[in-house]
Structure formats: structure tokens, C-alpha cells
């Protein structure tokens, strides 16, 4: 795990970017800010994979598909395709640093991972029934990552939804088993995944890779936890 004072040269990190941060309201300036963060990490010796979500725009497509009578599988396929478009857009922001084409299968993923010395792997969804956080956990397991950084719309993991419950408390450290217990009855419909879903948590549990959840509206938070080893947000321990 990346800690204060550790050398980050050669560390393997998966960065999960919430789609609600970058892809609900599209902005080339915002895309460039996050791309610059990724470039700084890479130039510091960090081997990186970036997984992006769908965001509000994907939720709109999912809603229309549902109204048209599409099955959950078909709706998932729509969501996956949109995350791949988002991934390609972010890859363009990275320029030549990004590995292309965007992986669409596990075989594509494994080929992309072989280029981590020279490229940053960027991807969206892979398999119906999985959130992009589950994809990030799977990528982290495949590349033997030291850390997953989950840049999302809140400051970390709370005892309840802070947008609904004003008494919700930020958990600075939480065991993945406790999160699994909390979410065992959560909904798994396409487009309804909350901060975590059970598939992602089970992969995190078996891979024993820690997850740092931070507020992604400030891109510098990513640098603070990876390069500075700062204790921001919440740490999910395996």
C-alpha cells in the first residue's frame, strides 16, 4: 500500500473516475485537468490504469432504453457502450500516453496491461452486470495493483447517504467485510449502483487491495493521496 514516505516509483495504481465528475456536464477544460493529474502520476513512476464511469448522460440513455422495453441485459450493454465512449474521450485528453484501442474484452484488457511501462490503460465497462467500480477492482487484481483510488462525488464512505441523512458520519477507515454486510440487500439494476456494489466489494475482498475513496471534484486530491500519501477521504481495507 502507498504510504507517506514510500517511494512511488514502480507502484501500480488503478484510478476510478466517477462518471458524474467528468461526463455529466462535458468540459474539455475539466478533462484536461484530470489528464494532467494522470500525466504527473505517470511521470513520477506510477504505473496506471484509469477506469471511467458513465455519469448522468449514461443514466439518461438507460432511462430511455428502459422506457422502450429493453431488458436489463440490453440496458447494461447501452451503459457499457457509453462508458467506452467516455474512456475514448479521456484517452484523447491523454494523447499519445494513452493505450489504444479502448479494451472491450478481458483479452483486450490483458493485452493492454502488457504496455503499462509505456502507456496508461484507459477503459470503461467490460461485462454486463458489473459496475465500472467492479471493472476497476478486476483491473487492479489483474495488474497486481498496490492501491485503487476512487475519485467520486463525496468526501468518502459515510454511515448513510449524506445527501439524505444530515447525521451521516464519514468513516476514515472501514473494513470491506463491513461494507459487504451493509450492502448485502442493495439494488443491482443497471445504472443504480451506489458508491460500492457487491461485485466490486467481493473482488476487493479476495484481491486484498486497499481502496482510497476521495472527493474527485478536486483533481489534486488524487495527487495528494498517491504522491503525498495523505490520509484523505476513507480507506477501505481488505
N, C-alpha and C positions, 0 to 999 in steps of 0.2 A: 504494500500500500504506500502511496506517496505521502510522506510526512515532512514537516518542517525540517529543513537542513539536509534532506535526502538529495542526492544527485538525481536529476530528472533525465539525464542522458540515457537513451535507450528504453525509457519507461513506455509502456503500452497503455494507451487511454482510449476509451470509447466515449465520444461526446454525443449525447442525445439532446437534440434541439426540439423543443416543443413547437409544433406547427402553429400554435396560437401566437407565438412570439414573432415569427418571421412571415407566415404565409396567410394570415387572416386579412391583414392590410399590407399589400405588397409594396415594398420600398427598396429601390436599388441602394440607397444610402445605408439602410439598416443591414442589407445583405452584405455590403462591403465591410461594415464594422465587424460583423461576425466572421467574415472571411479573413480579415486582418488578424483577429484573435487566433484563428486556426493556423495562419501562417507563422505567427510568433511562436506558437507551441511547437510547430514542426521545425522551425529554425533553431529552437532550443534543444533539439534532440529527441523530442517526443514522437513516438510512432502512433499514428492517429487513424481512427475510423470515425466518421460522423454519420449519425442516423437522424433523419428529419421526419417530422410528423406531417399530418395533413392540414391541421388548423381549421378555422371556421369555414373556409371555402370548401374543403372536403366535406364538412358536415352538411353544407347546402346541397351538394351533389347527392350525398347519401339520402337526405330527406326526400329529394325529388325521385330518386330511384325507388325508395320505399313506397311513395305515393303511386308510382307506376306499377306496383305489384312485384317488384324484384324480390327474389329470395335473399336470405341472409348471406348466402354464398355469393350471389351476384352483386349484392351491395358491397360486400367485402372487396370484391375484385375492383369495383369502381374506386373505393377508397385507396387501394393499393396503387392503382394507376396514377392517382393524383399525387400520392406521396413520391412516386418516381419522377413525376414532372417537377415537383419541389426539389428533389435531390439533384436533378439535372440543372435546375436554375442555380442552386448553391454551388454545384461543380463549376458552372460558368464563372461564378464570382471568384472561385479559387484559381481559375485559369489553368495553366499547364501543370500546376501542382496536383490537381485532381485526377484520380484514376478514372478512365472512361473505357467502355460504356458503363452506365449505372447497372449494378448487378440486379438480375431478375430471378435468379435461382440460387440454390445452395452451391451448385457447381461454379457459377459466376462469382459468388462470394469467396470461395476458396482460391480461385484464380486471382482475384483482386488482392487477397491477403498476402500473396507472394510478392507484391510490389510495395509493401509498406516502408521499405528502406528509402524509396524514392518518391512515393506518391501518398496522397491522403485518399483513403477509400470513403466514398460518399454513397449512401443508399437510403431508400425509403422502405416500403413494405416488401415482404417476400411471399408469405403464405397466408391464405385466408384463415381467419380465426385467431390471428396474432396481432396484437398492437405493435406499433413501431418501438415501444419500450421493450417488448419481448424480443423483437429483432435485435435491438441494441444489446440485450443480455446474451442472446445467442452469438452475436458477433464477438462480444467480449470473451465468451467461453472459447470460441474457435481460435481467437488470436492470443489467448492466454494473457488477457489484459490485467494490469495492476489495479485499475480503477475505472469505474463508469461515472462520468459527470452528467447529471441530468439537469439541464437548464430549462426551467419551467416558469409558470406564471405566478408562483407563490414562493415564499421565503424558505420553504422546506416541508417536512412532513408534520402535519398537525393531528391533534387528537380528534378533530372533527373538521368539517369544511369551514374554514374561517370566513368565507363569504356568507355563510348561513348562520353559523353559531359564533357570536362575539366572545364567548368564553373559551373558544378553542385555543389550545396551547401548542406552541412549537416544540417538537421533540428534537433535541440536539443529537440524540443518539437513539436508535431503535433497532431491535433485533428483527431480522427478516421473518423469523417464525411468528413473532407477534403480529407483524403485518399480514401474514397469511391467515392467521386466526381472525383478524379484524375484517378481512375482505372475502372470507370464505363464502358469503352469500351475495357477493356483488354481481351486477349485471354484466354480461359479456356480449351484448348485441353490438353490431358494427357501429363505430362512431360514438360509443357510450363509455369507453374506457376512462376511468378517472386517473388520479395521479399514478397509481400502480394497478396492474391486473394480476390475476392469479398465475397466468402462464409465465409472465416476466418474473414474478417472485419465486416460482419454483425453479426456474433456470438460475436465478441469482443464488438461491439456497444451495443448489447442487454444485455450482461452479465456485462458490466461496469467494466471489469477487465483491468488494465493498462498493457502495453507491453513494456518491455525494450529491445531494439534491440542493440546488441553489436557485435563487431568483435570476432568471435569464434575461430580464429586461435590461440589466446592466451587463454587457458582454465582458467587462473587466472582471466580474466575479469568477468567470471561468479561469482566467489567468491567476487570480488570487489563490484559488484552491489547488491548481495544478503546479504552477511555478513557485508560488509563495507558501504553499502548504497551509493556508489559513483555515481556521475552523469555522467556515461559513455554512449557513443552512443546516441541513440534517445529514447525519452519516448513518446509512443503513448497513448494518454489519451482518455478515453471513453466520 
